[in-house]
Amino acid sequence: MDPDTSSQYTHEENLVYLSDTSECYGGDFRKLATEIRSEINGDLLSLEDHLEGPDSFHRDDFLLHNSIWIIHYSRLLHKNTHHQLHSYLSTNLIPDATKIFVCIDDDCSQISLCDRFDLDDTSSKYEIKNELDDEYEDRIITAVKLDKLKYQAAGYLNTANPVCGPSGVEAIEEWKQAVDARLDS
């Protein structure tokens, strides 16, 4: 692709929140998208966000078309719920370029419902982080602080971004092809 073409290329990224609650890090999830948007370079990339509950976990066509997932940690604590979500994170169903963040905020009240890990009401957010990191290894990025999630998501969006020229457009196209291949199989 020549430089003139890449400068005309615009792209819309999709961010999906997978949560039963609309809050994380003491504020609304939508505020997080606004903060991430403020860190994106240039005006060739837009970020659309979608707050989705558990009903969306079974819709491959919807979930796979989102390049950034933000999952509230409470969705990953239970053995018998959200099996599809666990399956996504434990297999190669999702393209590697899809960024999956798990927000672990100071509200650890959901921990009492945990039956997947050796955690209890006295467990800290760092213990939750360690359990999730061990379970899903390099498939997820756990974030106990808003800034980590914000800057890592923005870092990804500033790499897969038309403002980067041909390399940014190529990153976007490779991700799209990987999603199409998984949906076609």
C-alpha positions in Angstrom: 0.0 0.0 0.0 1.4 3.4 -0.9 1.6 6.1 1.8 -1.1 8.2 0.1 -3.6 5.3 0.4 -2.9 4.6 4.0 -3.5 8.2 5.0 -7.0 8.0 3.5 -7.8 4.7 5.3 -10.1 5.1 8.3 -11.0 2.4 10.7 -13.5 1.8 13.5 -12.4 -0.4 16.3 -14.8 -2.1 18.6 -14.4 -2.4 22.4 -16.8 -4.7 24.3 -17.3 -4.8 28.0 -18.3 -8.2 29.3 -19.8 -7.6 32.7 -23.0 -7.9 34.8 -22.2 -4.5 36.2 -21.8 -1.2 34.5 -18.9 -0.1 36.8 -15.3 -0.8 37.2 -12.5 1.2 39.0 -15.2 3.2 40.8 -16.7 4.6 37.6 -18.9 3.8 34.7 -17.3 1.5 32.0 -18.2 4.1 29.4 -15.9 6.6 31.1 -13.1 4.1 30.5 -13.7 4.2 26.7 -13.6 8.0 26.8 -10.2 7.8 28.6 -8.8 5.3 26.1 -10.1 7.5 23.2 -8.2 10.5 24.6 -4.9 8.5 24.2 -5.4 7.5 20.5 -3.1 9.2 18.1 -4.6 10.9 15.0 -8.2 11.0 13.7 -8.2 8.0 11.4 -9.3 5.5 14.0 -12.6 5.6 16.0 -13.5 3.5 19.0 -17.0 2.3 19.5 -17.9 0.7 22.8 -20.6 -1.8 23.8 -21.6 -2.9 27.2 -22.8 -6.5 27.0 -24.1 -8.9 29.6 -23.9 -12.7 29.7 -26.3 -13.2 26.8 -23.6 -12.1 24.4 -21.1 -14.7 25.5 -22.7 -17.2 23.1 -22.7 -15.0 20.1 -19.4 -15.8 18.3 -20.2 -13.5 15.4 -20.6 -10.6 17.8 -17.7 -11.2 20.2 -15.1 -12.0 17.6 -15.7 -8.7 15.8 -14.5 -6.8 18.8 -10.7 -6.3 18.8 -10.7 -5.2 22.5 -12.5 -7.0 25.3 -12.7 -5.7 28.8 -14.0 -8.4 31.2 -15.0 -7.6 34.8 -13.1 -10.2 36.9 -16.3 -11.5 38.5 -17.2 -13.1 35.2 -14.3 -15.5 35.5 -14.7 -16.7 39.1 -17.4 -19.4 38.6 -17.0 -22.9 37.3 -20.5 -23.4 36.0 -21.3 -20.0 34.5 -20.1 -18.4 31.3 -18.6 -21.7 30.1 -18.4 -20.1 26.6 -16.3 -17.2 27.9 -13.9 -19.6 29.6 -13.7 -21.6 26.4 -12.7 -18.6 24.4 -10.0 -17.7 26.9 -8.7 -21.3 27.2 -8.4 -22.1 23.5 -7.3 -20.5 20.2 -10.8 -19.4 19.2 -9.9 -15.8 19.5 -7.2 -14.2 17.2 -4.0 -13.5 19.1 -4.2 -9.9 18.1 -7.5 -9.4 20.0 -6.6 -7.8 23.3 -8.4 -9.1 26.3 -8.2 -7.1 29.5 -9.6 -8.2 32.8 -10.4 -5.3 35.2 -9.9 -6.1 38.8 -11.0 -3.2 40.9 -11.0 -2.5 44.6 -14.5 -3.9 45.0 -13.8 -7.5 45.7 -17.3 -8.2 47.0 -17.9 -10.8 44.2 -15.1 -12.9 45.6 -17.5 -14.7 48.0 -19.1 -16.4 45.0 -15.9 -17.8 43.7 -15.8 -21.6 43.2 -13.1 -21.8 40.5 -10.1 -20.7 42.5 -8.8 -20.9 46.1 -10.0 -17.5 47.1 -12.2 -16.2 49.9 -13.6 -13.0 51.4 -10.2 -12.0 52.6 -8.5 -12.3 49.2 -7.0 -9.1 47.7 -7.3 -7.9 44.1 -3.6 -9.0 43.7 -4.5 -12.6 44.7 -7.3 -12.6 42.2 -4.9 -11.2 39.6 -2.4 -14.0 40.3 -5.1 -16.7 40.0 -6.4 -15.3 36.7 -2.9 -14.9 35.3 -2.1 -18.5 36.2 -5.3 -19.8 34.7 -5.2 -17.9 31.4 -1.5 -17.3 31.1 -0.7 -14.8 28.3 -4.2 -14.8 26.8 -5.4 -12.0 29.1 -3.9 -8.8 30.5 -5.1 -8.3 34.1 -5.2 -4.8 35.3 -5.7 -3.8 38.9 -5.3 -0.1 38.1 -7.3 1.9 35.6 -4.1 3.5 34.2 -2.6 0.2 33.2 -5.7 -0.9 31.3 -6.1 2.6 29.7 -2.5 2.8 28.5 -2.1 -0.8 27.3 -5.4 -0.5 25.3 -4.3 2.8 23.8 -0.9 1.3 23.0 -2.6 -1.4 21.0 -4.9 1.1 19.3 -1.9 3.3 18.4 -0.2 0.3 16.7 -3.2 -1.0 14.8 -4.0 2.4 13.6 -4.0 4.0 10.1 -2.1 7.0 11.4 0.9 4.6 11.6 0.9 4.3 7.8 1.1 1.0 6.0 2.2 -1.0 9.1 -0.9 0.2 11.0 -3.2 -0.7 8.2 -1.5 -4.1 7.8 -2.0 -4.8 11.5 -5.8 -4.1 11.1 -6.1 -6.2 8.0 -4.3 -9.1 9.5 -6.7 -9.0 12.5 -9.7 -8.9 10.2 -8.4 -11.9 8.2 -7.9 -13.9 11.4 -11.5 -13.1 12.6 -12.9 -14.1 9.2 -11.0 -17.3 9.2 -12.3 -18.3 12.6 -15.9 -17.4 11.6 -15.6 -19.4 8.4 -14.4 -22.5 10.1 
